[in-house]
């Protein structure tokens, strides 16, 4: 999901995000540690792979969120549409919806 969004010019890195491991800012480079690529799944979450335990723990306060670097579209050969909200921490400011 992360690569598909970046190729299309979607800016994922949320400046308000804090790393899960150090609680400071910074991007982990798709390692699944920083939460800067968190997206909110508004519709179509069934086409994504299930969350692994570490992702669930990092996002337990926001169950509709996924880490774009750990989410894969088309899990189990499923097809469908998905609607996401990028940078969900910034709702109320400039948000970008991508579907």
N, C-alpha and C positions, 0 to 999 in steps of 0.2 A: 504494500500500500504506500509506504513512504517513497519508494523510488518512482512509482507511477505518478504521485502527486508532484514530486520535485521536477520530473521531466516536463510536466505541464505548467511549470512556473508557479506552483502554489508554495507560498512561504510558510513553512511549518514551525520554525524555531520560535517558541513563545518566550519573550524576554521576561515574563512574570513567573516562569517555571523555576522550580528549585530541584536540583538533583536529588534523587532518592537516597543515594549512598552518602553524599557529603552535606546535603541541605544547602549547598551554595549554588550559584548560577553556573552555566556552562553546558555545552553540548557534548554528548558522549560518543558521537559518530555512529549511531545506530546500534549501540551496545545494549540498549534497553535499560539504562540506568538513570537517565536524566529527566525524563518526562517532558522534555521540550517539544516532542512531536505528538503529544496527546491530542486526540480528536474525539469529539462527541458523535456517537453513532445515532442519528435521528431516525433512520429507516434502513432496513435491509441488513441488519447485523447477522442474519442467518447465513449469509454468503461468506462470512469471515471465519477463519479457524478459531477454535476455542482458545480462551486465554489460558496461558500456563500459570502455575501457582505464583511465580514471582511477579508477573504482570497484575494479577488479581490483588496481591498484597500492596503493590504500589498505588493502585487506583481504587482501593476498597471504599473510599469516601465518595467515589463517582462511578457507579457501576455501569453507566452507559459509555464511559470513556474507554478508548483503546489507544495503545501506543502504535503509531503508524509504522514504526520500524519492526514491530512484532506481529502485525496483523497481515494476513494473506487473504486476498480476494479470490473467490472461486473454490473455497474449501470443499472437498468431496465432490469436485466437478460440478458444483452448483452454479447456476447462472441467475442473475437478477440485478436489480438496481440497488444502489446504496447511496444514502444521503448523509453527509458528514458536516459537522461544524468544526472549522479549523480554529485553533487557539481559543478553546472554550473558556479559559480563565479571563479572557478579555471581552466576554459578552457585555453588551452595553457600550462598548467602544466599537471600533471598526472590526467587524467580523467578516469572515469569508466562508461562504457555504460552497461546498464542492460536491457535485454528484455526477 
